[in-house]
Amino acid sequence: MKNIIEKNKISLVSILPLLLLLSFLFWKSLSFPLHDFANSYFPAHIVTNSNTPETILFDIYEYNSYIWDLGYNEVLADFYLNSPFNTVAFYPFTFTQDAYLAKSIFNFLSSLLFLLAIYNLFKRFGKNTLWFVILIPFIFYVPLRNQMLFGQTYFLIFALVVFSFLLIEKNKNSSGGLLLALAALLKVFPVAYGIPLLFKKKWKAVFLATIIGLVILSLSIWITGTNLWETYFFEVLPNAIKNKSTVSFQYNSQSIDVFLKTIFVQDAYYNPTAIFSNEQLYVFIKWLFKSIIIGIAISLSFSNKKSLFTLLCIWVVTLFLIQSRTATYAQILWIIPVLYILNCSLSKLNKIIFFIVLFLVCNLPISSLESLPVFFKFSRLWLTIILAVLFYASFHKRISYKYIALGFLILLPTHLDMFSKVDKDVSRYVLESKDYFMIFDFAKDGNQLTYDALGKKGKETKKTDILVSKFDSESCKIENNQIMLNGKQLTEDASLKKKPVLINDCEIYYLTDSRSRRGAFTIKKLNICN
């Protein structure tokens, strides 16, 4: 034992600051709200205790009602488009009926895996990384803090990806493929980390990861039942894509998607201050940007295909630029490309600039940006682009234009909307501004319209100044997700719709998630008299 400690003394000392910080954050997390862990624990609880989990998980109000009925009235959650595999992965944590205890157990285990991953990376890259490993608690303080306090899964994802590639480097393809498959099933985006294996021609690893992933997926479907997965693959995902509800207007996403949408897609309720109103231009510029980034990644991958880890770094950085959401806790994945930067031929000055920008990317207080002009509101996005440019420039390789062209071709099928004319929306919002996460019901109280909302204070009922003399919930109905009145179809859009009501014989009020997160409703109206 003494020999082992003596042999690994430098490695153990280097991760000591990180161990101390994680221990402190773990202690703080014990008295912190469930936060994001709610979307890991309760879906597993629902699958364990409900015969129809799909009717609860994908309905925001029903989902929160289930959680409140368990006594967690402080929780406001949204399963959104998360993979149903999470319901299986977190099933063991439902053995305890205390969600807070489950969160502490998960945080402890995922922190341990994260530490082991950092330790093994240090062993892999040697003493060149010593000071960086020591400084991880300082550079990545906010991502580490948020990951621990929120009970997110990025420690686990990081560890799975790192161990996967370290194993595949040693030609342990089955175990490496297993870990990569688990990461992809948990968060989907690690599927892109399989691209480096293609450039490296690790066909056996790709094959095994695919087969193992399909086997685990099949087992998951068998455990949860087919209805949950059928709903996810054939209803939830297609509707979210068709309704364009995979990308919202939330500035804290800090992505090029959301920035361009904020600039070019005007919406009276969700985005009233848009500078332009041109959805086709939004899609076109997004296609240009992402295609160039994909082209750069492909070009660099072909010129660096001898090193599997370098290929991984390229695609980690690329995903930061093209994903529609980049959460604060996800920034810990920058640790992977930093190890390349430390060992590349980038000048000392550029490395210093890289680390300064990285510190800002990780620790910029996003909440303080909300009141700023739109360009400054997306400050972390611009810093991330600077960081990526420094990273790409470190290769000192000329980018081939043919791969940029290939990037355009690859992404063209997903951006065909730039050629489509945007249909005119004749509906109007009932409420003037978005003051709540969602509206889940409305009613007539005396002669006034009231609505029920979910927000930071939980469930609230609010009165409006809208006068209602007649509230007819029988005349209208929904068929194939469209509003019908006397056999006539009044809507044609892909948004989810609920509860159409004829108000005062002239307007139809209804709940819709148009231009919102899937299932996050507000109230809109159609005038049938004019």
N, C-alpha and C positions, 0 to 999 in steps of 0.2 A: 504493500500500500504506500509506504514511504517513497519507494522508488518511482511509483507512478506519479505521485504528487511532485516529486523532485524533477522528474522528466518533463512534466507539463506545467511547471511553476509559472512560466511567463504567460502561457495561455490562460491559466486560471486567474492570475493577477489582472490581466487585461480586461476580463469580463466582470471583474469585481464591481466597478462603478455601475455597470448595467444591472447587475444582480441587486445592488443596494437600492437603485431607483425603482426597479420593478417590485421589490419588497415593500417599499414605501407606498407605491401606487396601488399595490394589492390591498394593503391595509386601508387606504382611502376608499377603495372600491367597495369595501364591506358595508359602508354607510351611504353609498351612492345609489340613486334609482336604477331600476333594471335597464332602462334605456333600450339600446339595440338588442340586447340579449333576449328581450321579450319576443323578438321575431325569430329566435332560434328555439327557445324553450316551449312556448305555447303552441306553435304548429305541431311539434312532436306530441304534446299533451293532447291536442285535438284529435290527431290521428289515432292515438291510443284509446281515446274515450268516446269517439263519435263514429257512427256508421256512415255518415255522409260528410266527411271533412271538407270536401270541395265546396259545399254550400256555405261553409263558415269562413274558410281561409281566404277566399277570393271575394268576399263581401266585407268591406271595411267595418261597417257598423256591426254586423253579426259577429265578426272576429273580435272586436273590442267588447261587445256585450258578453261574449263567452269569457273573456279575461276578467271583466268586472264581476261576473257571477262567481268567480273563484276567489274574490276578495281583493283583487289588485286594482282598486279604483283609481290609483295614481298613474296607471299606464295608459298611453295612447300609442297604438301600434298600427302598422300597415305591412302585411306580408308582401304586397306589391307584386313584382315579377320574379321573386326569389325561386330558386329551384326546389321542387318538392323533395329532393333528396335530403334536404336539411331536416325534414321530419323524421327520417330514418337515422341520420347521423347523430341527432340529439336525443334519440329515444332513450338511451341509457340514463340521461340526466333527469328523465321524468320519474325515475324510481324514487326520487325524493319529491315530496309534494310541496316543498318550499323552493320557489323559483330563485330566491336570493341565495340560498345555500347552493343550488345548482350552478348559479352564476359564479360563485366563489370557487367551486370545484373546477369549473371550466377554465376560469382565469388562471388558476394555479397550474393546471396541466398544460394549457397553451403557452403560458410564460416559460415553463420548463422546456418545452419543445423549441421555443424561440431562442432561448439561451444555448441550447445544444446546437442549434443550427448556426448561430453566430460563432460558437466555439469551433465547430467543424470548418467553417469558412476561414477562420483565422489559421487553423492548422493547414488548410489547403493553400493559402496564399502567403503564409509566412510572416516574418517580422516586419515586412513593408507595411503591413496593415495594423501594426501595434497601436499607434497613436489614434488611428481612426476608430478602432474598437473601443479604446478608452473614452473617446469623445462622443460615441453614439448617444449616451444619455443627454448630452448637451445639444447636439445637432438635431436629434429627433425627439426632443422632449415632448412637444405637443402631440405628435402622432402616437408616441408610446403612452402618454397620459390618456388620450381619448380612447385608444384601443382597450386599455385596462378598465377605465371607468365605465365605458359603454358596453363592455362585454362583447366586442366585435370578434370576428373570426380571422383577422389578418395575421396574427401571430401564427395561427395554425396553417393558413395558406402559405405564408412565407416559409415555414419549416418544411411543409410538404414539397414545395417547389425546389428549395435548396437541396434537401436530401435526395429528391428524385434525380437531379442533374449530377450530384456527386456520385450517386450509384451508377448512373448510366455512363458517366465518364470511365468508370471501372468495369464497364461491360456487364454490370448486374442489371440486365434489361427488364427482367420480370418484376423485381422489387421496385426499381425506378419507375417503370410503367405504372405499377399499382399506385404509387404515391402521386404521380402526375394525374392519373385518372381520378383519384379521390379529390384532388384540388379542383379539377375541372367540374366535377359533379357538385361540389359545394358552392362554387362561385361563377362558373361558366367561363369567365374571361381567361383563366389559365389554359383553356383550349389553345389559345394563340401561342402559348409557350411550347406547344408541340411543333411549331414551324421550324425552330432551330434544329430539331431532330431530322427534318426533311432535308435541310441544307447540308447537314453533316452526314446524310445518307445512313442514318441509324434506323434502317427499315425494320429491324427486329424489335427495337424499342417502340417504334410507332405501332407496329402490328400488335404487340403485347399490350400496350397501353389502351389501344382501341378495343381489343377483345376483353381485357379485364374490366374496362369501363362499361362495356355492354353487359357483361355478366353481373356486375354490381348493380347496374341500372335495372336489369331484369329481376334481381332479388328484391330491390327496392319496390318495384311495381307489385311484386307478389306480396310483400309485407303490408303495403299501404292499400292495396286494391287498385284495380285499373281505373276506376272512375276519377280519382284525383289526377292521375297523369293524363287521361283523356281530356279532362277539362282544361288542364294546363297547356297541352300541346295543340289541341284543336279548337279551343275557345279563347282562353286568356291571351296567349301569345299572338295568334293571328289578329284578334281584335285590337290588341295594343299597338301592333305594327300598322294596321289599316287606319286606326284612329289617331296615329302619331302621338300616342300617349307614353311612349318610351322615353321621350325627352320633354321635360317641363320647362317652366320659366324660372326655376330656382337658381339664383345667382351663386349659391354656395356649391353648386356642382362644379364651377370653375373649369368649364370645358369650352372648346370652340363651338360645339353644337349649341350650347345654351347662350353663349355670347351672341352668335349670329342670329339666333332665334329672337333674342331680346331686341336686337337692332332692326330686324327686317319683318317680324311677324307681329302685326298690331292686333291687340285684343282688348276690348273695352273693360273687361273684368280682370284678366290675368296679366296683361301687359299694355296698359293704356298709354304709356309714354314712349312707345317705339318710335324711332326716328323715321323709319320708312314703313311701308306696308306692301311688301312684295315677297311672297312666299317662294316664288320660283327663283328669285335672286338668292334667297337664303339657301336653298338646296344647291344651287349652282356653285356658290362660293365654298360651301361646305365640301362639295365634291372635289373642287380644285385643291383645297387645303389638304384633305385626307389622302387624296390620290398622290400628291407630291410626297407626303410623309411615308406612305406605303412604298412608293418608288424608291425613296432614299434607303429605306430599311432593306428592300430587296437587293439593291445595288451593293450596299455594305455587307449584306449577308453572303453574297457570292464572292466578294473579295476577302472575306474573313472566315470561310467555312472550315478552316483547319482547327479552329478553337470552338468547342461546344459552348463553353461558358461565355465567350465573347458574343456568340450568336444570341444567347439568352439575354445578355445585357442590351443588345440592339432592340430586341422585341419588347423588353420591359419598358424601355424609354419610349418606343413607338406607341405602345398602348396608352401611356400617360397622355399622349397628344391626341389620340383619335377616339378615346372612350367618351361617352356622353356624360359621365360623372366621375370625378376624381375626389373621393372623400379624404379628409385630413389623415385618418388612420391608415389609409392605403399608401401614404408617402413612405412608410417603412420599406417598401419595395425598392426605393432608391438605393438602399444599402447594396444591392446586387451590382448595378452599374458603377457605383463608387469604387468598388474593388478593382474594376477594370481601369478606371481613371488613375488610381494610385500606382498602377503598374505600367501605364502607357507612357509614350514619349511627349505628352503635353508639357508645355513649359511650366515652370514653377509659378509664374505670375498667373497663368490661366487656371492652374489648379487651385490657387488661392481664391480667384474670382469664382470658380466653380463651387467651392465650399461655402463661400459667403452667400451666393445665390441659393444654394441648397438649404442653408440655415433659414433663409427668408421664406422659401417655399414651404418648409416644414412648420414654421412657427408664426407665420403671418396671422394675426387675429382676424379671421374671416368675418366674424359677426360685426366688427367695427367698420367694414367696408360697405354695409348695406345702404347707408345714406349718401354715399359718394356718387358723383356722376358715373354713368354706365361704364366708361372706359376704365376708370380706377376701381370700380366695383369688381372687376375681373383681374385684379393685380396678380393673384397667384398664377393665373393662366399665362400672363406675359412672362413672369419669372420662370415658369416651367418651360416655355418656348426658348428662353435664353439658355436655360440649363441644357436643353436638348441640342441646341445649336453648338454649344461648347463640347458636348459629348460627341456629336457627329463629326465636328471639326478635328477631334483628337485622332481620327483615323488617317488623316492626311491622304485621303483617297478621292479621286475624281468620281463624281456621281454620273452614272451612265443614263443618258436621256431615254434610252430604250426601255429602261426599267421604270422611269417616270411615266412613260406612255403605257406600260403594262399596268401600273397602278391605276391610271384612268380607266382602263378596260375592266379591271377587276371590280372596281367600285361602281361602274356605270349602272349595272342592273339594280342597285339599291338606291339610285338617285334619279330614276326616270321621272319623278314628279316635277323636275325642272322643265319638262316639256309639256306638262299637263296644265290646263287652265284651272284655276281655283274657282270652285263653285261659289256663287254668292250665297251667303248665309242670311236668310230672312228672319231668323229667330233673334231675340234680344234678351239680354240679361235682366232679371228682375231686381237683383240687388246691385247697388252702385259700386261697391268695392269688396274686395276679398279680405274679410276680417277673421275668417276661421279656416281650419284645415279642410273641412268639407261640410256640406249641408246634406242631411240624410232624410229629412221629412219636412213637410209643410202642411198647414191646416188653416181652418177658419175659426177664429175665436171672436164671438160676437159678430161684429161687422168688419173685423180687421184680419189681415193675413199674418200668420205667425210661422216661424220656421224653427226647426231643431238643428243644431250645429254641434260639431266636434271641434274643440280647440284646446288651447293650453290649459284651460280650467275644466276640461272634460266635456260632459254633455250639457248644453245650454239651450233654453228656449227663448226666442226673441220675437218681440212684436214689431210689425212694420206700420207705416202710415198708409199702406195700400188698403182701400176700402173694398170689401167683398160682400156683394148682395146675394150672389148665387155661387155655390160651390158644387159642381156636378162632376162626380167621379165615375159615373156610369156611361156617359156618352162616348168617351174615348177609350181606346185600348191599344196595346202594343202587340204587333205581329212581326216576327222576324226582326226584332229590334227597331221597328219603325212605328211611328204614331199614326193610328188610323182613326178617322172620324166619319161615321156613316158610310163605311166601305171605301173611303178615299184616303190614300196615303199622303201624309202631309210632310214627312221628312225623308231624306235620302242619305244622310251621313252615317258614318260608322260608329259614332259615339254610343256608349251604353245609355239607355233611357229607362226611367222608372216613373210610375205614378202620374200619368197624364190626367189633368183635371180641367174641365171647361169652367172658366171663371167669368161671371157676369155675361154669359152667352156670347162673348166676343173674343176672348183670349184663352189659349190653352197653356197652362203652366205645367212644367214637367221637370224632373230631375235628370241631369245629364253630366257626363264627365268629359264633354267636348273640350279639347285643348288643356286637359288636366291629367293628373296621374290616373291610371285606370281605377275606376270605381270611386274616385274622389269627386262627388257630385256638387253641383250648385243648381240654382233654379233658373230656367230660361222660359221664354214665352213665345207663342206664335199668335199673331193677330189674324183672325179668320173673317173679320168684318170688312177690313180694307185690303 
